[in-house]
């Protein structure tokens, strides 16, 4: 199984969920060599529920994942915590919806849930917990949360965007040093919003996984390897530019429709 642990299916938090765009994203993910993704859309994105309503209506759900356009899609969510950092949670569709409902009062800056509180929620539902881009300048989770609390994570995110911005050597060193310090494995996530970014980071698992419990066990046993694309910088730069112009087109279309 070849999986990307950090992906989005909307261009931005304010943009609408577009079914045709989702289908194109899955086709491009498959074309890039992936066979699975963790769908970790932002918890406070506009009309978050549209995504899972669409998935439930359109695709079969078996053993903890959707089968969508030839891809395994593991339900997930990306959550902001009070300490200024992001956490990726992956679990069953009921658990993901329950987490989102529990966070209804924590959707805006100033009201974000504390890291410890989010861990309590996630552990009560036995979810896979990944520290998102832990050394990103804007949301440095690793610098704001004590190591003893970070040990509650199941993995750390080696992030495609950060690999591009900081350079692979610096980014990998930061994340790997934290991994050794707290004893938490590293997995790769592209942080894709626009499909050209797929394939920047891939996790090759020795065996197929059907649900988040399988993923947790495989990660804990280090039964996988991470590959970085030789074209990582080009792919991220291209995706960033295309995303920018697509957002502009959407905004102009909304203005015209008004």
FIPAKOL-411809 format. One line per field, with one value per residue (C-alpha): chain; residue number from 1; x, y, z negated. Coordinates in nm, 3 decimals. Each point is the difference from the previous one (the first is absolute). Example, Ala and Ser with C-alpha at 12.3 -4.5 7.8 and 13.67 -1.06 7.14 Angstrom:
# FIPAKOL-411809
ch <- [A/A]
i <- [1/2]
east <- [1.230/0.137]
north <- [-0.450/0.344]
up <- [-0.780/0.066]
//
This chain:
# FIPAKOL-411809
ch <- [A/A/A/A/A/A/A/A/A/A/A/A/A/A/A/A/A/A/A/A/A/A/A/A/A/A/A/A/A/A/A/A/A/A/A/A/A/A/A/A/A/A/A/A/A/A/A/A/A/A/A/A/A/A/A/A/A/A/A/A/A/A/A/A/A/A/A/A/A/A/A/A/A/A/A/A/A/A/A/A/A/A/A/A/A/A/A/A/A/A/A/A/A/A/A/A/A/A/A/A/A/A/A/A/A/A/A/A/A/A/A/A/A/A/A/A/A/A/A/A/A/A/A/A/A/A/A/A/A/A/A/A/A/A/A/A/A/A/A/A/A/A/A/A/A/A/A/A/A/A/A/A/A/A/A/A/A/A/A/A/A/A/A/A/A/A/A/A/A/A/A/A/A/A/A/A/A/A/A/A/A/A/A/A/A/A/A/A/A/A/A/A/A/A/A/A/A/A/A/A/A/A/A/A/A/A/A/A/A/A/A/A/A/A/A/A/A/A/A/A/A/A/A/A/A/A/A/A/A/A/A/A/A/A/A/A/A/A/A/A/A/A/A/A/A/A/A/A/A/A/A/A/A/A/A/A/A/A]
i <- [1/2/3/4/5/6/7/8/9/10/11/12/13/14/15/16/17/18/19/20/21/22/23/24/25/26/27/28/29/30/31/32/33/34/35/36/37/38/39/40/41/42/43/44/45/46/47/48/49/50/51/52/53/54/55/56/57/58/59/60/61/62/63/64/65/66/67/68/69/70/71/72/73/74/75/76/77/78/79/80/81/82/83/84/85/86/87/88/89/90/91/92/93/94/95/96/97/98/99/100/101/102/103/104/105/106/107/108/109/110/111/112/113/114/115/116/117/118/119/120/121/122/123/124/125/126/127/128/129/130/131/132/133/134/135/136/137/138/139/140/141/142/143/144/145/146/147/148/149/150/151/152/153/154/155/156/157/158/159/160/161/162/163/164/165/166/167/168/169/170/171/172/173/174/175/176/177/178/179/180/181/182/183/184/185/186/187/188/189/190/191/192/193/194/195/196/197/198/199/200/201/202/203/204/205/206/207/208/209/210/211/212/213/214/215/216/217/218/219/220/221/222/223/224/225/226/227/228/229/230/231/232/233/234/235/236/237/238/239/240/241/242/243/244/245/246/247/248/249/250/251/252/253/254/255/256/257/258]
east <- [0.000/0.130/-0.161/0.018/-0.089/-0.075/-0.239/-0.282/-0.283/-0.086/0.214/-0.037/-0.209/-0.232/-0.048/-0.296/0.030/-0.028/-0.079/0.156/0.319/0.005/-0.029/0.281/0.213/-0.046/0.084/0.317/0.096/-0.024/0.197/0.277/0.047/-0.206/-0.248/-0.133/-0.032/-0.094/-0.256/0.099/-0.209/0.006/-0.255/-0.114/-0.027/-0.322/-0.279/0.228/-0.290/-0.052/0.310/-0.114/-0.363/0.128/0.228/-0.280/-0.237/0.238/0.247/0.004/0.147/0.165/0.197/0.103/0.061/-0.186/0.065/-0.006/0.108/0.239/0.155/-0.022/-0.110/0.051/-0.221/0.192/0.008/0.260/-0.052/0.149/0.098/0.022/0.380/0.028/0.047/-0.188/-0.086/-0.120/-0.249/-0.090/-0.276/-0.336/-0.259/-0.220/0.298/0.101/-0.352/-0.010/0.331/-0.126/-0.321/0.199/0.205/-0.298/0.081/0.370/-0.005/0.154/0.335/-0.017/-0.237/0.214/0.011/0.321/0.228/-0.061/-0.376/0.021/0.214/-0.261/-0.273/0.204/0.119/-0.356/-0.077/0.330/0.095/0.333/0.158/0.264/0.180/-0.043/0.305/0.145/0.265/-0.190/0.080/-0.367/-0.120/0.302/-0.176/0.329/0.114/-0.326/-0.103/0.210/0.182/-0.193/-0.323/0.143/0.075/-0.375/0.019/0.024/0.210/0.153/-0.069/0.289/-0.180/0.034/-0.051/0.261/0.245/-0.030/0.024/0.279/0.175/-0.003/0.318/-0.108/-0.362/0.089/0.260/-0.243/-0.274/0.232/0.173/-0.336/-0.098/0.310/-0.052/-0.361/-0.005/-0.272/0.029/-0.009/-0.244/-0.021/-0.277/-0.006/-0.244/-0.165/-0.279/0.063/0.066/0.342/0.137/-0.093/0.302/0.239/0.001/-0.105/-0.015/0.054/-0.156/0.099/-0.365/-0.345/-0.180/-0.377/-0.056/0.174/0.081/0.191/0.182/0.094/0.140/0.201/0.143/0.093/0.181/0.174/-0.134/0.032/0.242/-0.028/0.095/0.047/-0.049/0.300/-0.236/-0.127/0.089/-0.149/-0.319/-0.061/0.077/-0.227/-0.282/0.030/-0.027/-0.289/-0.183/0.043/-0.150/-0.281/-0.099/0.000/-0.227/-0.240/-0.010/-0.065/-0.277/-0.165/0.014/-0.154/-0.278/-0.089]
north <- [0.000/0.345/0.274/0.375/0.095/0.371/0.098/0.244/-0.009/0.372/0.281/0.199/0.027/0.256/-0.177/-0.236/-0.376/-0.094/-0.365/0.021/0.142/-0.288/-0.255/0.170/0.002/-0.374/-0.071/0.207/-0.158/-0.341/0.123/0.119/-0.354/0.018/-0.273/0.167/0.336/0.130/0.273/0.256/0.304/0.294/-0.037/0.361/0.009/0.140/-0.261/-0.279/-0.245/0.022/-0.214/-0.298/0.031/-0.032/-0.295/-0.185/0.053/-0.085/-0.266/-0.329/0.004/-0.324/-0.092/0.358/0.163/0.121/-0.150/0.305/0.013/-0.292/0.149/-0.091/0.314/-0.009/0.253/0.270/0.359/0.271/0.184/0.326/-0.013/0.288/-0.019/0.098/-0.324/-0.250/-0.364/-0.251/-0.260/-0.311/-0.242/-0.147/0.225/-0.004/0.095/0.283/0.142/-0.034/0.187/0.280/0.027/0.014/0.288/0.213/0.254/0.012/0.106/0.346/0.134/0.079/-0.293/-0.285/-0.311/-0.061/-0.275/-0.209/0.026/-0.108/-0.299/-0.101/0.017/-0.194/-0.268/-0.062/-0.096/-0.181/0.225/0.033/0.328/0.177/0.324/0.215/0.183/0.032/0.263/0.223/0.362/0.101/-0.300/-0.156/-0.273/-0.149/0.329/0.073/-0.336/-0.177/-0.315/-0.211/0.098/-0.047/-0.361/-0.061/0.033/-0.309/0.170/0.326/0.157/0.034/0.261/0.064/0.374/0.032/-0.217/0.250/0.314/-0.110/-0.250/-0.379/-0.015/0.255/-0.117/-0.368/0.072/0.200/-0.261/-0.298/0.152/0.054/-0.355/-0.140/0.223/-0.094/-0.348/0.074/-0.119/0.227/-0.030/0.206/0.233/0.215/0.262/-0.001/0.247/-0.005/-0.332/0.086/-0.038/-0.368/-0.226/0.239/-0.231/-0.367/-0.264/-0.354/-0.250/-0.365/-0.108/0.133/0.182/0.012/0.241/0.236/-0.280/-0.182/0.323/0.058/-0.351/0.022/0.340/-0.118/-0.297/0.223/-0.226/0.269/0.236/0.363/0.114/0.361/0.096/0.121/0.269/0.108/0.370/0.024/-0.180/0.217/0.323/-0.096/-0.106/0.323/0.216/-0.197/0.008/0.378/0.057/-0.252/0.182/0.332/-0.148/-0.134/0.336/0.187/-0.246/0.058/0.378/-0.023/-0.229/0.258]
up <- [0.000/0.090/-0.209/-0.054/-0.360/0.048/0.279/0.064/0.253/-0.007/0.139/-0.321/-0.314/0.160/0.333/0.049/0.018/0.366/0.085/0.347/-0.151/-0.250/0.280/0.190/-0.315/-0.049/0.365/-0.028/-0.333/0.163/0.302/-0.233/-0.129/-0.319/-0.092/-0.316/-0.173/-0.342/0.067/-0.263/0.090/-0.244/-0.280/0.037/0.378/0.145/0.007/-0.120/-0.013/0.379/0.050/-0.204/0.112/0.356/-0.080/-0.181/0.291/0.282/-0.114/-0.190/-0.350/-0.107/-0.311/-0.080/0.338/0.308/0.341/0.224/0.364/-0.047/-0.316/-0.366/-0.184/-0.376/-0.183/-0.181/-0.120/-0.066/-0.328/-0.132/-0.368/-0.245/-0.027/0.369/0.187/0.211/-0.066/0.260/-0.120/0.201/-0.096/0.093/0.158/-0.313/-0.216/0.232/-0.003/-0.381/-0.036/0.227/-0.203/-0.326/0.142/0.099/-0.272/0.091/0.366/-0.027/-0.114/-0.369/-0.053/0.135/-0.218/-0.202/0.128/-0.311/0.043/0.364/-0.096/-0.256/0.265/0.255/-0.240/-0.120/0.362/0.067/0.290/0.180/-0.118/0.213/-0.092/0.310/0.141/-0.354/0.082/0.243/-0.081/-0.021/-0.206/-0.181/-0.200/-0.117/-0.153/-0.180/-0.149/-0.268/0.107/-0.251/0.171/0.351/-0.095/0.016/0.380/0.218/0.268/0.121/0.340/0.244/0.206/0.372/-0.027/-0.276/0.192/0.284/-0.215/-0.234/0.223/-0.047/-0.208/-0.259/-0.017/-0.035/-0.265/-0.214/0.014/-0.042/-0.301/-0.166/0.093/-0.174/-0.303/-0.070/0.155/0.257/0.364/0.306/0.290/0.316/0.112/0.312/-0.139/0.342/0.081/0.375/0.172/0.146/-0.354/-0.024/0.006/-0.173/-0.304/0.000/-0.271/0.132/-0.241/0.000/-0.031/0.080/-0.279/-0.029/-0.288/-0.239/-0.242/0.274/0.080/-0.364/-0.036/0.323/-0.095/-0.350/0.155/0.261/0.278/0.266/0.169/0.107/0.350/0.109/0.363/0.197/0.132/-0.343/0.039/0.349/-0.100/-0.307/0.186/0.290/-0.233/-0.199/0.313/0.149/-0.334/-0.016/0.344/-0.055/-0.321/0.188/0.268/-0.264/-0.177/0.324/0.089/-0.338/0.047/0.347/-0.127/-0.265]
//
